[in-house]
Amino acid sequence: MPATEGMTVMTLDEARVRWRAADWKALAGLARMDLSAWPERERLALLAATGCLQQGDWSNAEALLRRAMDWGCDRSLMHRLTLAGLHDSLGRAFAMDGTNDQALAHFLKATAFIDMGGDVLAAGQARMAAQLDRIGLVRDGPDAWKLRRQVIERLKANDSPGTDIAQTKSRFSPSGYEFYLRVSKACQEKNRPPFILLDSKSLPRSGLHYLKNTLAKILGAGFSFCEWYQEPGCCKKMPCTLTAYASAGRKRDAAMVRLVKSHDLQLDDPVYESLYSLRRVVLVREPLFLLTSWFALDQLSHYKPALLKAGIRMEKVWMSHEPIVLDSAYRTMDASYVDPEPGALAAWLEEKTRYVEGFLEKWVRPALADPQPFTTVVDYGQVNSYIAGLLAEMHGRLPDETKARADAYTQNVLADFHAKADPYKVASVKLTQFITEHAALFRMADEAIKSSYPDVYSVCGGSK
């Protein structure tokens, strides 16, 4: 792509400004430039590709993406920009439909995928203004101007759906990441026992609590867990800034594991490279079994007064998932059960299907397409095998009692797992009947997810 005479290549900082302002025409103009000798050429090529994609210039976009990869562009950055483009498209669609809050949330999610720092408010304002301009809403009369003013005022008031995105950008801890980078280097260079912070990203009902309970039972004092959502004293940073566990492991010269839970329900967790001592485990499950189990758990929240009379708070349900408490909660619900409206079920399935697909796009597909040594995608039925591999790696530095428990577990690693035979059978008798009667809706959601991600489920599917 030779440079046009008299034209100069914009700097990377200038290209970022153009991207934040959704100036796709200017970015697409880079397609006419020779970027090969330019500093940070791989990122310029990537940003140019996004401009071409938004302009519908697929040929140049594909060529630029290939060039960015050839020049060593960070794959995670490429994935984030792709997802940002998706949110831009969704934001425009919601704005055209008049669904202003959802439009705003998507536009701010688009900006959240790039750069952890910066002025979130300014970036959101520029993005919204530029995108509304692009689809003609700002120029089409007083109602359009009113929409824009409302959006900006909500941003200034800090009470918009995008507030969570702003919090997410401040959630990333550069100092925490640098700490784990140093720990990883020390562990590898000095052959010290691995302290491992397991940064879990899990679809709900995909084995996270089984993973937690099993590691806690085997490792004892060598294991710690942060529930994140309900955890008292949680630092609310990613990666976890409570580094005392890592320091204790190094001081004791003993292997330790800390597991941090996140379902990334808003798909706005920060993305960063996994390390020797900062590993990512991504838990997935067959969609049909995931959705029916999740729906059953979700229905408990509609019976809070009855559950409170039985001494059960939803915070306890979400945080611990203790079988005894859950069994009591489902029995309590059955005593005053009323069927959900079929329309409510359809809406619930549509919302969860979009989330599952977004989760697969963000965390699973990139990890399978470009495997990294410290990121592991684990299917529901393979959790035991994953734990066994983790224990084998730490085995030489485990205390004798812990080593004995690890050995006993590994010898019976397949005995503890029993595949669920009926996807429509849940712990509630009444809900089992309702789910069975509406099985077709659950199957449609299952098929929609699988048809969108055949590459994922050819590798991860089959575990119930």
URPE-V598408 format. One line per field, one symbol per residue. ss: DSSP state (@ for helix, = for strand, . for the rest). A space follows every 10 residues. Layout:
# URPE-V598408
ss->???
This chain:
# URPE-V598408
ss->.......... .@@@@@@@@@ ...@@@@@@@ @@........ @@@@@@@@@@ @@@@@..@@@ @@@@@@@@@@ ....@@@@@@ @@@@@@@@@@ @@@@@@...@ @@@@@@@@@@ @@.......@ @@@@@@@@@@ @@@@...... .@@@@@@@@@ @@@@@@@... ..@@@@@@@@ @=.@@@@@@@ @@@@@@@@@. ....====== ==.....@@@ @@@@@@@@@@ @@====.... .......=.. ...@@@@@@@ @@...===== .......... .......=== ====..@@@@ @@@@@@@@@@ @@@@@@@@@. ...@@@@@@@ ..@@@@@@@@ @@@@@..... .@@@@@@@@@ @@@@@@@@@@ @@@@@@@@@. ....=====@ @@@@@@@@@@ @@@@@@@..@ @@@@@@@@@@ @......... ........@@ @@@@@@@.@@ @@@@@@@@@@ @@.@@@@@@@ ....
